[in-house]
Amino acid sequence: MKNLLLFLLFQFSISTFSLLFGQFKRIEVLTDGLIITKNDTIKCLLTLTENYSGRLKYKIKKEDKKFLKISRSKVEAFKRGSYSFKRIYYNGSSFLSKILIEGRVGLYERHKTGNLNLNTNGTFNPGDDEKIEYYILKDKVVTKLTKRNFRDKLMIILFEENQIAKQVIDLNYDDIQFKLPKIISQYNYKVKN
């Protein structure tokens, strides 16, 4: 009897929870954005929780009731808040990547699963199967950095600066996310001056 009463109470709780919270609409957090296509530049408000593997959802004005959508295949670049993304062309395909550094040498980050969900504080919410890839752009040539060859490729790309080369030799692949942007920034500064 006690088990039956607990079971009924549990079922009632689930039903009540579903009824109450099923009525609420999902709240979309918006931030200032800019979408650039081959034919147009759209100043808009973009959603913060967005999966860029499909479409971008945006509004022109905050008061607009409905979201507009644009296919990612039509987007060359977009900016959402302080983060910018750019279409990278590599080995016959193209994809949107987060811009980490731009200059003589550019550094870009791509989430392999296409899952670029940003938390409201601007950090990525990676999935279990998500893999981050890094790409370097120098002299209109895109190079993918892999765990197996990243040092060799970086040494070829950044060969002009001996101090930078020492940092590359000491670089561990697991530290790329944190250290490589600084190395690329230093390189860009030195070759510029």
Secondary structure as the mmCIF struct_conf table of DSSP 4:
data_model
#
loop_
_struct_conf.conf_type_id
_struct_conf.id
_struct_conf.beg_label_comp_id
_struct_conf.beg_label_asym_id
_struct_conf.beg_label_seq_id
_struct_conf.end_label_comp_id
_struct_conf.end_label_asym_id
_struct_conf.end_label_seq_id
HELX_RH_AL_P HELX_RH_AL_P1 LYS A 2 PHE A 21
TURN_TY1_P TURN_TY1_P1 GLY A 22 GLN A 23
BEND BEND1 PHE A 24 PHE A 24
HELX_LH_PP_P HELX_LH_PP_P1 LYS A 25 VAL A 29
STRN STRN1 LEU A 30 THR A 37
BEND BEND2 LYS A 38 ASN A 39
STRN STRN2 THR A 41 THR A 47
BEND BEND3 LEU A 48 THR A 49
TURN_TY1_P TURN_TY1_P2 TYR A 52 SER A 53
BEND BEND4 GLY A 54 GLY A 54
STRN STRN3 ARG A 55 LYS A 59
BEND BEND5 ILE A 60 LYS A 61
TURN_TY1_P TURN_TY1_P3 LYS A 62 GLU A 63
BEND BEND6 LYS A 65 LYS A 66
STRN STRN4 LEU A 68 SER A 71
HELX_RH_3T_P HELX_RH_3T_P1 ARG A 72 LYS A 74
STRN STRN5 VAL A 75 ARG A 80
TURN_TY1_P TURN_TY1_P4 GLY A 81 SER A 82
STRN STRN6 TYR A 83 TYR A 90
TURN_TY1_P TURN_TY1_P5 ASN A 91 GLY A 92
STRN STRN7 SER A 93 ILE A 101
BEND BEND7 GLY A 103 ARG A 104
STRN STRN8 VAL A 105 HIS A 111
TURN_TY1_P TURN_TY1_P6 LYS A 112 THR A 113
BEND BEND8 GLY A 114 GLY A 114
HELX_LH_PP_P HELX_LH_PP_P2 ASN A 117 ASN A 117
STRN STRN9 LEU A 118 LEU A 118
HELX_LH_PP_P HELX_LH_PP_P3 ASN A 119 ASN A 119
TURN_TY1_P TURN_TY1_P7 THR A 120 ASN A 121
BEND BEND9 GLY A 122 GLY A 122
STRN STRN10 PHE A 124 PHE A 124
TURN_TY1_P TURN_TY1_P8 ASP A 128 ASP A 129
STRN STRN11 ILE A 132 LYS A 138
TURN_TY1_P TURN_TY1_P9 ASP A 139 LYS A 140
STRN STRN12 VAL A 141 LEU A 145
TURN_TY1_P TURN_TY1_P10 LYS A 147 ASN A 149
HELX_RH_AL_P HELX_RH_AL_P2 PHE A 150 ILE A 157
TURN_TY1_P TURN_TY1_P11 LEU A 158 GLU A 160
HELX_RH_AL_P HELX_RH_AL_P3 ASN A 162 ILE A 169
TURN_TY1_P TURN_TY1_P12 ASP A 170 ASP A 170
HELX_RH_3T_P HELX_RH_3T_P2 TYR A 173 ASP A 175
HELX_RH_AL_P HELX_RH_AL_P4 ILE A 176 LYS A 192
#
